[in-house]
Amino acid sequence: MISAACTILLAKDAEWIVDELEADIPPVVADGNSPSIQVAVVHQGRIAWSEAFGEDSSVDHVYMNASVQKTFTAVAILQLVERGLLDLDADVSQYVPFGIQHPDFPEIPITARMLLAHRSGLDEFPHQFGWDTESAFSPRYRPPCPPHLLNLSTEAFLIASLTPEGSNYTPGSWISEPDQEYHYSISAYPFLRYLIGQVSGQSYDAYMHENVFIPLGMTGSGFSADAFAERHVLPYTRIGGENVELPIWNGQGWMMHTTAEDMARFMLALMNQGRYGDFDLLQPGMVELLQQSTTIFVEDFQEGGDLPLTGHGLGLFSFRGGWFGNGGSAPGFQCLLRFHPSRGVGYVILSNVNAILGSGWELDSVRSDIYTVQDALLSILDPTLKLRGQERRILLLIATVSTFLIMVLWIRLSLKRRARQKEENAA
C-alpha cells in the first residue's frame, strides 16, 4: 500500500513538474534574445520534458556543447582507469611518444588526475583558440593561427606546444607548481582527448561512440558538424546588441556536437551511480570520484547569474545546494548541464548565441539569456534553493557577528586586566 501510494505521489509530482515547465519556460525564453534554445529536464530517472524554442530548431537539432564536453572526456578517462589501462597518478609521459614536464618543476610528474582537476599548473598554449577553431573567425574577430601551426595534427600541435624544442612552446604556458592550486586550463583537455586515443588504441571519436554514445542511445552526438548538416543549428555572436550569424565550425574534428536529450541520457547515468538501463557507463566508485572535490572554493565563486560554485572534482563542478554539473561557452554556442542526485532532477540548456567574439557587456547579455532560463527551471525543480542560500547567509552573518562580539569582549577583558595590573604595580 505504501509503495503504491509513493508511486501515485511520484506520478503526480512528475505531472505537476511538466505542467509548471510548460507554463513557465516558454515566456522566459520568449523574453530573451537567443535565436534558439533547447531544454531537456530529467526527473526521477527519466527525461520528463524536452522542448526547443526559436528559429529553425527542434529537439532533434544539434548544437555544440563547448566545455561541457570536458565531463564526457573525464568519464572516458575513468573508464580506462577501471579497465586497468591507465593509472590516474602515473606520469602521463609514459603513455605518449613525447615527454611532458613543467619547466620550473621537472621533477614533479604530470598526471591524468592533475589534468582532469585543473591542478597540473598548465594554463593555455599560444594560438590554442586559433588552432581549435581552425581560424574560422579570422581575421574579422580574432588574429589567425600561424600557417605553420594551423594544419598540424593534434599530436603535432601538442608536441609543438609541450616540448621545449617545439615551435609553439613557451615556459609561460605553465603558471603554478603542479597539484598545488586550481587553475582552469584551456589546454589540459585537448591533451586528455589525445591521451584517450593513445591508451585505448582507437581515435577519440571512435572510442566515444563505442563506449559512451552508442550504449547510451546518443544518436544525435558526434564530432563532425557535416554529419548533422540537415539539423545543425546556425551559430551566432552578439555584436552591438544584434545576433550576427557565424559559420558552422568543426574544431579540428574534436569538438562535440549534440542535443539536450542526448546529454540528458548521459546525465541520467551519472545520477544513477553510473548505470543507464543495462549499461554501466562507470562503476559507482568512479562516479563518486568524479564528483568528489579536489579543490574546494573557500568563498563560493559565482559567475554572472550562475549558481555559486563550491568546488571542482575530476571534470565536474559542484554548486551550492547539492548540485553538480558543467558549463560551456564557445563561439556561437552556450551550454549548461546541471543535476542534483539526491533530488533526482537535472536539466540541460543549449543556446546558439555567444559573445566571446564581442565585448564584455554583450557576453553578460547572452549569459543572462541562458541564466534566466536556468532560474526558471530551478524555481520548479528546487524551489527551496534560494531559501537554503538565504539561511546559509544568515548563519554566516550570525557567525561573523558572534566572532566580532567575542573579539570585542576579549579586548575589553584584556584592557581591564592590564589596568588592574597597572594599579597593583602602582600600589
C-alpha positions as CSV (number, residue, x, y, z in Angstrom):
1,M,0.0,0.0,0.0
2,I,2.8,2.4,0.9
3,S,4.6,1.6,-2.3
4,A,1.5,2.2,-4.4
5,A,0.9,5.5,-2.6
6,C,4.5,6.6,-3.3
7,T,4.1,5.6,-7.0
8,I,1.0,7.7,-7.3
9,L,2.7,10.6,-5.5
10,L,5.7,10.4,-7.9
11,A,3.4,10.3,-10.9
12,K,1.5,13.4,-9.6
13,D,4.8,15.1,-8.9
14,A,6.1,14.4,-12.4
15,E,2.8,15.6,-13.9
16,W,2.9,18.8,-11.8
17,I,6.5,19.5,-12.9
18,V,5.7,19.1,-16.6
19,D,2.7,21.4,-16.2
20,E,4.9,24.0,-14.5
21,L,7.6,23.7,-17.2
22,E,5.0,24.1,-20.0
23,A,3.6,27.2,-18.3
24,D,6.7,28.9,-17.1
25,I,9.6,28.2,-19.5
26,P,8.2,29.4,-22.9
27,P,7.5,33.0,-21.7
28,V,11.0,33.2,-20.2
29,V,12.6,32.1,-23.4
30,A,10.5,34.5,-25.4
31,D,11.6,37.4,-23.3
32,G,15.3,36.7,-24.1
33,N,17.2,37.4,-27.3
34,S,18.6,34.0,-28.2
35,P,18.0,32.8,-31.8
36,S,17.1,29.4,-30.3
37,I,17.2,27.5,-27.0
38,Q,16.9,23.7,-26.4
39,V,16.0,22.3,-23.0
40,A,15.8,18.8,-21.5
41,V,14.7,18.1,-18.0
42,V,15.2,14.8,-16.1
43,H,13.1,13.7,-13.1
44,Q,13.2,10.5,-11.2
45,G,15.2,8.5,-13.6
46,R,13.8,9.6,-16.9
47,I,13.6,12.5,-19.4
48,A,10.4,14.2,-18.2
49,W,10.3,17.2,-20.6
50,S,12.2,18.3,-23.7
51,E,11.5,21.3,-25.8
52,A,13.1,23.6,-28.4
53,F,12.3,27.3,-28.9
54,G,13.1,29.8,-31.6
55,E,14.3,29.9,-35.2
56,D,14.9,26.7,-37.1
57,S,15.2,24.4,-34.1
58,S,13.6,21.3,-32.8
59,V,14.5,18.8,-30.1
60,D,16.5,16.9,-32.8
61,H,18.6,19.8,-33.8
62,V,22.3,19.7,-32.9
63,Y,24.4,22.3,-31.0
64,M,28.0,22.4,-29.8
65,N,28.2,21.8,-26.1
66,A,31.7,23.5,-25.7
67,S,33.4,22.9,-22.3
68,V,30.6,20.5,-21.1
69,Q,32.5,18.1,-23.3
70,K,35.1,18.0,-20.6
71,T,32.8,15.9,-18.4
72,F,32.4,13.4,-21.2
73,T,36.2,13.3,-21.6
74,A,36.6,12.8,-17.9
75,V,34.2,9.8,-17.9
76,A,36.2,8.2,-20.8
77,I,39.5,8.6,-18.8
78,L,37.9,7.0,-15.8
79,Q,36.6,4.1,-17.9
80,L,40.2,3.5,-19.0
81,V,41.2,3.6,-15.3
82,E,38.5,1.0,-14.5
83,R,39.9,-1.3,-17.2
84,G,43.4,-1.1,-15.8
85,L,44.8,0.7,-18.9
86,L,45.6,4.0,-17.2
87,D,46.9,5.0,-13.8
88,L,45.4,8.3,-12.6
89,D,48.6,9.1,-10.7
90,A,51.2,7.9,-13.1
91,D,53.3,10.3,-15.2
92,V,51.3,10.8,-18.5
93,S,54.6,10.9,-20.4
94,Q,54.7,7.1,-20.2
95,Y,51.5,6.8,-22.3
96,V,52.5,9.2,-25.2
97,P,55.5,9.4,-27.6
98,F,56.9,12.6,-26.1
99,G,57.8,13.9,-22.6
100,I,55.7,16.4,-20.6
101,Q,57.4,18.4,-17.9
102,H,56.7,21.6,-16.0
103,P,59.7,23.8,-16.9
104,D,60.1,25.0,-13.3
105,F,59.3,21.7,-11.6
106,P,60.6,19.0,-13.9
107,E,60.9,16.5,-11.0
108,I,57.1,16.5,-10.4
109,P,55.3,14.1,-12.8
110,I,52.3,15.5,-14.6
111,T,49.4,13.0,-14.0
112,A,45.9,12.5,-15.5
113,R,44.4,13.3,-12.1
114,M,46.1,16.7,-12.1
115,L,44.9,17.5,-15.7
116,L,41.3,16.4,-15.0
117,A,41.2,18.5,-11.9
118,H,42.9,21.6,-13.5
119,R,45.7,21.3,-11.0
120,S,48.7,20.5,-13.3
121,G,49.9,24.1,-13.4
122,L,49.2,24.3,-17.2
123,D,47.4,27.3,-18.5
124,E,46.9,27.8,-22.2
125,F,49.1,27.2,-25.3
126,P,49.8,30.1,-27.6
127,H,47.4,30.1,-30.5
128,Q,45.2,27.5,-28.9
129,F,42.0,29.4,-29.8
130,G,43.1,29.8,-33.5
131,W,44.1,26.2,-33.8
132,D,40.9,24.9,-32.1
133,T,38.7,26.9,-34.4
134,E,40.8,26.4,-37.5
135,S,40.9,30.3,-37.8
136,A,37.2,30.2,-38.7
137,F,36.7,33.6,-37.1
138,S,39.9,35.3,-38.5
139,P,40.7,37.9,-39.4
140,R,37.4,39.6,-38.6
141,Y,37.1,38.6,-34.9
142,R,40.5,37.1,-34.0
143,P,44.1,37.0,-35.3
144,P,44.6,34.0,-37.5
145,C,46.6,30.9,-36.3
146,P,50.1,31.0,-37.9
147,P,50.2,28.9,-41.0
148,H,52.9,26.6,-39.7
149,L,50.6,25.6,-36.8
150,L,47.1,25.7,-38.4
151,N,47.3,22.5,-40.3
152,L,49.1,20.4,-37.7
153,S,47.5,17.2,-36.5
154,T,46.5,17.1,-32.8
155,E,49.7,15.1,-31.9
156,A,51.9,17.5,-33.9
157,F,50.3,20.6,-32.2
158,L,50.7,19.1,-28.8
159,I,54.4,18.2,-29.5
160,A,54.9,21.8,-30.8
161,S,53.3,23.2,-27.6
162,L,54.6,20.9,-24.9
163,T,58.2,20.1,-25.8
164,P,60.9,22.7,-25.3
165,E,62.1,22.4,-28.9
166,G,58.6,22.8,-30.3
167,S,57.7,25.8,-32.5
168,N,54.7,26.7,-30.2
169,Y,56.5,26.2,-26.9
170,T,56.8,28.8,-24.2
171,P,57.5,28.2,-20.5
172,G,54.8,30.8,-19.9
173,S,52.1,28.2,-20.6
174,W,52.9,26.8,-17.2
175,I,52.0,29.1,-14.3
176,S,52.0,27.3,-11.0
177,E,53.5,24.3,-9.2
178,P,51.7,21.0,-10.1
179,D,49.0,19.9,-7.7
180,Q,49.3,23.0,-5.5
181,E,46.4,25.1,-6.8
182,Y,43.4,25.1,-9.1
183,H,43.7,27.0,-12.4
184,Y,41.2,26.4,-15.2
185,S,43.2,25.2,-18.2
186,I,42.1,25.6,-21.8
187,S,44.8,23.3,-23.0
188,A,44.7,20.4,-20.5
189,Y,41.6,18.7,-22.0
190,P,42.8,18.6,-25.6
191,F,45.8,16.6,-24.3
192,L,43.4,14.3,-22.4
193,R,41.4,13.7,-25.5
194,Y,44.6,12.7,-27.3
195,L,45.6,10.5,-24.3
196,I,42.4,8.5,-24.6
197,G,43.3,7.7,-28.2
198,Q,46.9,6.7,-27.2
199,V,45.8,4.5,-24.3
200,S,42.7,2.9,-26.0
201,G,44.3,2.3,-29.4
202,Q,41.2,4.0,-31.0
203,S,40.6,7.5,-32.2
204,Y,38.9,9.7,-29.7
205,D,35.9,9.9,-32.0
206,A,35.7,6.1,-32.3
207,Y,36.2,5.5,-28.6
208,M,33.5,7.9,-27.5
209,H,31.0,6.4,-30.0
210,E,31.7,2.9,-28.9
211,N,31.9,3.4,-25.2
212,V,29.6,6.3,-24.5
213,F,27.3,7.5,-27.3
214,I,26.0,4.2,-28.7
215,P,25.4,2.4,-25.4
216,L,23.5,5.5,-24.1
217,G,21.5,5.9,-27.3
218,M,23.0,9.2,-28.1
219,T,22.2,9.1,-31.8
220,G,22.4,12.9,-32.2
221,S,26.0,13.2,-31.0
222,G,29.3,13.2,-32.8
223,F,32.4,15.3,-33.7
224,S,31.6,16.4,-37.2
225,A,29.1,19.1,-38.0
226,D,28.9,17.7,-41.5
227,A,27.3,14.5,-40.1
228,F,24.4,16.6,-38.9
229,A,24.3,19.1,-41.9
230,E,20.5,18.9,-42.2
231,R,19.8,19.5,-38.5
232,H,22.7,21.6,-37.2
233,V,21.6,25.0,-35.8
234,L,23.5,28.1,-37.1
235,P,25.8,29.7,-34.5
236,Y,25.6,33.5,-33.8
237,T,27.7,36.0,-32.0
238,R,26.2,39.2,-30.4
239,I,27.7,42.4,-31.7
240,G,26.3,45.8,-30.9
241,G,23.2,44.1,-29.4
242,E,22.5,42.2,-32.6
243,N,22.9,38.5,-33.2
244,V,25.3,38.1,-36.2
245,E,25.4,34.8,-38.0
246,L,28.7,32.8,-37.9
247,P,29.9,29.9,-40.0
248,I,29.3,26.4,-38.5
249,W,32.7,25.1,-37.4
250,N,34.1,21.7,-36.5
251,G,37.0,22.4,-34.1
252,Q,39.7,20.1,-35.7
253,G,37.2,17.3,-35.6
254,W,37.4,17.0,-31.8
255,M,34.6,19.3,-30.6
256,M,31.3,17.7,-29.6
257,H,28.0,18.3,-31.4
258,T,24.9,17.0,-29.6
259,T,21.4,17.6,-28.4
260,A,19.9,18.3,-25.0
261,E,18.1,14.9,-24.9
262,D,21.4,13.1,-25.6
263,M,23.2,14.9,-22.8
264,A,20.2,14.2,-20.5
265,R,20.8,10.4,-21.1
266,F,24.4,10.8,-20.1
267,M,23.4,12.8,-17.1
268,L,20.9,10.1,-16.0
269,A,23.7,7.6,-15.9
270,L,25.7,9.8,-13.6
271,M,22.7,10.4,-11.4
272,N,22.1,6.6,-11.2
273,Q,25.6,5.6,-9.9
274,G,26.9,5.2,-13.5
275,R,24.1,2.9,-14.7
276,Y,21.7,3.6,-17.7
277,G,19.3,0.7,-18.3
278,D,21.6,-2.4,-18.6
279,F,24.7,-0.4,-19.4
280,D,27.3,0.6,-16.8
281,L,28.9,3.8,-18.0
282,L,31.0,3.9,-14.8
283,Q,31.2,1.9,-11.6
284,P,29.6,3.7,-8.6
285,G,33.1,4.4,-7.0
286,M,34.2,6.2,-10.2
287,V,31.1,8.3,-10.2
288,E,31.8,9.3,-6.6
289,L,35.5,10.1,-7.6
290,L,34.2,12.2,-10.5
291,Q,32.1,14.3,-8.1
292,Q,34.5,14.4,-5.2
293,S,36.0,17.9,-5.0
294,T,39.8,18.0,-5.4
295,T,39.5,21.8,-5.0
296,I,37.1,23.5,-2.6
297,F,36.4,27.1,-3.1
298,V,36.5,28.7,0.3
299,E,34.4,31.6,-0.9
300,D,31.7,30.4,-3.3
301,F,32.5,31.7,-6.7
302,Q,29.6,33.0,-8.8
303,E,29.9,33.9,-12.5
304,G,27.2,36.4,-13.6
305,G,23.8,34.9,-12.7
306,D,25.0,31.3,-12.5
307,L,24.8,29.0,-9.5
308,P,27.6,29.7,-6.9
309,L,30.5,27.2,-7.3
310,T,31.7,25.4,-4.2
311,G,34.3,23.1,-5.7
312,H,35.7,21.1,-8.7
313,G,36.3,17.3,-8.9
314,L,37.6,15.5,-12.0
315,G,35.9,17.2,-14.8
316,L,32.8,18.2,-12.8
317,F,31.9,21.2,-10.7
318,S,29.9,21.2,-7.5
319,F,27.5,24.0,-6.8
320,R,25.8,25.4,-3.7
321,G,22.7,23.4,-2.7
322,G,24.0,19.9,-3.7
323,W,24.0,20.5,-7.5
324,F,26.7,19.2,-9.9
325,G,27.5,19.9,-13.5
326,N,29.5,21.9,-16.0
327,G,29.0,24.8,-18.3
328,G,30.3,25.5,-21.8
329,S,30.9,28.6,-23.9
330,A,32.3,28.6,-27.4
331,P,31.9,30.9,-30.5
332,G,28.2,30.7,-31.3
333,F,27.2,28.3,-28.5
334,Q,26.4,28.1,-24.8
335,C,25.5,25.0,-22.7
336,L,24.6,24.3,-19.1
337,L,24.3,20.8,-17.6
338,R,23.2,20.6,-14.0
339,F,21.9,17.7,-11.8
340,H,21.0,17.1,-8.2
341,P,21.5,13.4,-7.4
342,S,19.6,13.3,-4.1
343,R,16.6,15.2,-5.5
344,G,16.6,13.1,-8.7
345,V,16.4,16.1,-11.0
346,G,18.5,17.8,-13.6
347,Y,18.5,19.8,-16.8
348,V,20.4,20.7,-19.9
349,I,20.2,24.0,-21.7
350,L,21.7,24.7,-25.1
351,S,21.8,28.0,-26.9
352,N,23.2,29.0,-30.3
353,V,24.5,32.5,-29.5
354,N,27.5,33.7,-27.6
355,A,29.6,36.9,-27.4
356,I,33.1,35.6,-26.9
357,L,34.0,37.4,-30.1
358,G,32.3,40.6,-28.9
359,S,32.6,42.9,-25.9
360,G,32.3,42.2,-22.2
361,W,28.8,43.7,-21.7
362,E,27.5,41.6,-24.6
363,L,28.9,38.5,-23.0
364,D,26.9,39.3,-19.9
365,S,23.9,39.8,-22.1
366,V,24.0,36.4,-23.7
367,R,24.7,34.7,-20.4
368,S,21.7,36.5,-18.9
369,D,19.5,34.8,-21.6
370,I,20.6,31.3,-20.5
371,Y,20.8,32.0,-16.8
372,T,17.2,33.4,-16.8
373,V,16.0,30.1,-18.2
374,Q,18.1,28.3,-15.5
375,D,16.5,30.4,-12.8
376,A,13.0,29.4,-14.1
377,L,14.0,25.7,-14.1
378,L,15.4,25.9,-10.6
379,S,12.3,27.6,-9.2
380,I,10.4,24.5,-10.3
381,L,12.9,21.7,-9.7
382,D,14.5,23.0,-6.5
383,P,12.1,25.7,-5.1
384,T,13.9,25.9,-1.7
385,L,17.3,26.5,-3.2
386,K,17.2,30.3,-2.7
387,L,15.7,29.9,0.7
388,R,18.6,27.5,1.7
389,G,21.0,30.1,0.3
390,Q,19.4,32.8,2.4
391,E,19.6,30.6,5.5
392,R,23.3,30.0,4.8
393,R,23.9,33.7,4.5
394,I,22.1,34.3,7.8
395,L,24.2,31.7,9.5
396,L,27.3,33.2,8.1
397,L,26.2,36.6,9.3
398,I,25.4,35.3,12.8
399,A,28.8,33.6,12.9
400,T,30.6,36.8,11.8
401,V,28.7,38.9,14.3
402,S,29.4,36.4,17.0
403,T,33.1,36.3,16.2
404,F,33.2,40.1,16.3
405,L,31.4,40.3,19.7
406,I,33.8,37.6,21.1
407,M,36.7,39.6,19.9
408,V,35.3,42.9,21.4
409,L,34.7,41.1,24.7
410,W,38.2,39.6,24.7
411,I,39.7,43.0,24.0
412,R,37.7,44.7,26.8
413,L,38.7,41.9,29.3
414,S,42.3,42.3,28.2
415,L,42.2,46.0,28.8
416,K,40.6,45.6,32.2
417,R,43.2,43.0,33.2
418,R,46.1,45.3,32.1
419,A,44.5,48.3,34.0
420,R,44.2,46.1,37.1
421,Q,47.9,45.0,36.8
422,K,49.0,48.7,36.5
423,E,47.0,49.6,39.7
424,E,48.6,46.6,41.5
425,N,52.1,47.6,40.3
426,A,51.5,51.2,41.3
427,A,50.4,50.1,44.8
